[in-house]
Amino acid sequence: MLTCKDYIFKLTSGQLEEAGTVERLWAVQHRMVCRHCRAFTRNDQRLDDIMQAYKEQLSKTPDST
């Protein structure tokens, strides 16, 4: 199973998206037992959503130059 430090690093660096089945299973198991990493994952996803919405808003705004 992953440690919190390993889980957070892999989550924030995008390595979990490219990870194999076994590593993803370890990540899921870790999230199931660690409330801190569950909270971090939720907050990280919210931040990603906010940043994506901001990026879309910027692309829709016409340049005023």
CNS distance restraints for C-alpha pairs under 8 A (distance, minus, plus):
assign (resid   1 and name CA) (resid  26 and name CA) 5.02 0.50 0.50
assign (resid   1 and name CA) (resid  27 and name CA) 7.29 0.50 0.50
assign (resid   1 and name CA) (resid  29 and name CA) 7.17 0.50 0.50
assign (resid   1 and name CA) (resid  30 and name CA) 6.43 0.50 0.50
assign (resid   2 and name CA) (resid   6 and name CA) 5.93 0.50 0.50
assign (resid   2 and name CA) (resid   7 and name CA) 5.94 0.50 0.50
assign (resid   2 and name CA) (resid  26 and name CA) 6.15 0.50 0.50
assign (resid   2 and name CA) (resid  27 and name CA) 6.47 0.50 0.50
assign (resid   2 and name CA) (resid  30 and name CA) 6.29 0.50 0.50
assign (resid   3 and name CA) (resid   7 and name CA) 6.07 0.50 0.50
assign (resid   3 and name CA) (resid  30 and name CA) 7.62 0.50 0.50
assign (resid   4 and name CA) (resid   8 and name CA) 6.05 0.50 0.50
assign (resid   4 and name CA) (resid  30 and name CA) 7.88 0.50 0.50
assign (resid   4 and name CA) (resid  37 and name CA) 6.71 0.50 0.50
assign (resid   5 and name CA) (resid   9 and name CA) 6.16 0.50 0.50
assign (resid   6 and name CA) (resid  10 and name CA) 6.11 0.50 0.50
assign (resid   7 and name CA) (resid  11 and name CA) 6.04 0.50 0.50
assign (resid   7 and name CA) (resid  27 and name CA) 6.52 0.50 0.50
assign (resid   7 and name CA) (resid  30 and name CA) 7.84 0.50 0.50
assign (resid   7 and name CA) (resid  37 and name CA) 7.78 0.50 0.50
assign (resid   8 and name CA) (resid  12 and name CA) 6.03 0.50 0.50
assign (resid   8 and name CA) (resid  37 and name CA) 7.35 0.50 0.50
assign (resid   9 and name CA) (resid  13 and name CA) 5.92 0.50 0.50
assign (resid  10 and name CA) (resid  14 and name CA) 6.00 0.50 0.50
assign (resid  10 and name CA) (resid  15 and name CA) 4.81 0.50 0.50
assign (resid  10 and name CA) (resid  16 and name CA) 5.51 0.50 0.50
assign (resid  11 and name CA) (resid  15 and name CA) 6.34 0.50 0.50
assign (resid  11 and name CA) (resid  16 and name CA) 5.64 0.50 0.50
assign (resid  11 and name CA) (resid  41 and name CA) 7.91 0.50 0.50
assign (resid  12 and name CA) (resid  44 and name CA) 8.00 0.50 0.50
assign (resid  14 and name CA) (resid  18 and name CA) 7.15 0.50 0.50
assign (resid  15 and name CA) (resid  19 and name CA) 5.93 0.50 0.50
assign (resid  16 and name CA) (resid  23 and name CA) 7.66 0.50 0.50
assign (resid  16 and name CA) (resid  24 and name CA) 6.50 0.50 0.50
assign (resid  16 and name CA) (resid  27 and name CA) 7.97 0.50 0.50
assign (resid  19 and name CA) (resid  23 and name CA) 5.93 0.50 0.50
assign (resid  19 and name CA) (resid  24 and name CA) 6.21 0.50 0.50
assign (resid  20 and name CA) (resid  24 and name CA) 6.23 0.50 0.50
assign (resid  21 and name CA) (resid  25 and name CA) 6.13 0.50 0.50
assign (resid  22 and name CA) (resid  26 and name CA) 6.31 0.50 0.50
assign (resid  23 and name CA) (resid  27 and name CA) 6.27 0.50 0.50
assign (resid  24 and name CA) (resid  28 and name CA) 6.20 0.50 0.50
assign (resid  25 and name CA) (resid  29 and name CA) 6.14 0.50 0.50
assign (resid  26 and name CA) (resid  30 and name CA) 6.07 0.50 0.50
assign (resid  27 and name CA) (resid  31 and name CA) 6.18 0.50 0.50
assign (resid  28 and name CA) (resid  32 and name CA) 6.19 0.50 0.50
assign (resid  29 and name CA) (resid  33 and name CA) 6.59 0.50 0.50
assign (resid  30 and name CA) (resid  34 and name CA) 5.92 0.50 0.50
assign (resid  30 and name CA) (resid  37 and name CA) 7.86 0.50 0.50
assign (resid  31 and name CA) (resid  35 and name CA) 7.03 0.50 0.50
assign (resid  31 and name CA) (resid  37 and name CA) 5.84 0.50 0.50
assign (resid  31 and name CA) (resid  38 and name CA) 5.38 0.50 0.50
assign (resid  32 and name CA) (resid  38 and name CA) 7.48 0.50 0.50
assign (resid  34 and name CA) (resid  38 and name CA) 6.39 0.50 0.50
assign (resid  35 and name CA) (resid  39 and name CA) 6.18 0.50 0.50
assign (resid  36 and name CA) (resid  40 and name CA) 6.15 0.50 0.50
assign (resid  37 and name CA) (resid  41 and name CA) 5.95 0.50 0.50
assign (resid  38 and name CA) (resid  42 and name CA) 6.32 0.50 0.50
assign (resid  39 and name CA) (resid  43 and name CA) 6.19 0.50 0.50
assign (resid  40 and name CA) (resid  44 and name CA) 5.93 0.50 0.50
assign (resid  41 and name CA) (resid  45 and name CA) 6.15 0.50 0.50
assign (resid  42 and name CA) (resid  46 and name CA) 6.24 0.50 0.50
assign (resid  43 and name CA) (resid  47 and name CA) 6.14 0.50 0.50
assign (resid  44 and name CA) (resid  48 and name CA) 6.20 0.50 0.50
assign (resid  45 and name CA) (resid  49 and name CA) 6.20 0.50 0.50
assign (resid  46 and name CA) (resid  50 and name CA) 6.18 0.50 0.50
assign (resid  47 and name CA) (resid  51 and name CA) 6.11 0.50 0.50
assign (resid  48 and name CA) (resid  52 and name CA) 6.07 0.50 0.50
assign (resid  49 and name CA) (resid  53 and name CA) 6.17 0.50 0.50
assign (resid  50 and name CA) (resid  54 and name CA) 6.17 0.50 0.50
assign (resid  51 and name CA) (resid  55 and name CA) 6.07 0.50 0.50
assign (resid  52 and name CA) (resid  56 and name CA) 6.20 0.50 0.50
assign (resid  53 and name CA) (resid  57 and name CA) 6.12 0.50 0.50
assign (resid  54 and name CA) (resid  58 and name CA) 6.18 0.50 0.50
assign (resid  55 and name CA) (resid  59 and name CA) 6.34 0.50 0.50
assign (resid  56 and name CA) (resid  60 and name CA) 6.34 0.50 0.50
assign (resid  57 and name CA) (resid  61 and name CA) 6.36 0.50 0.50
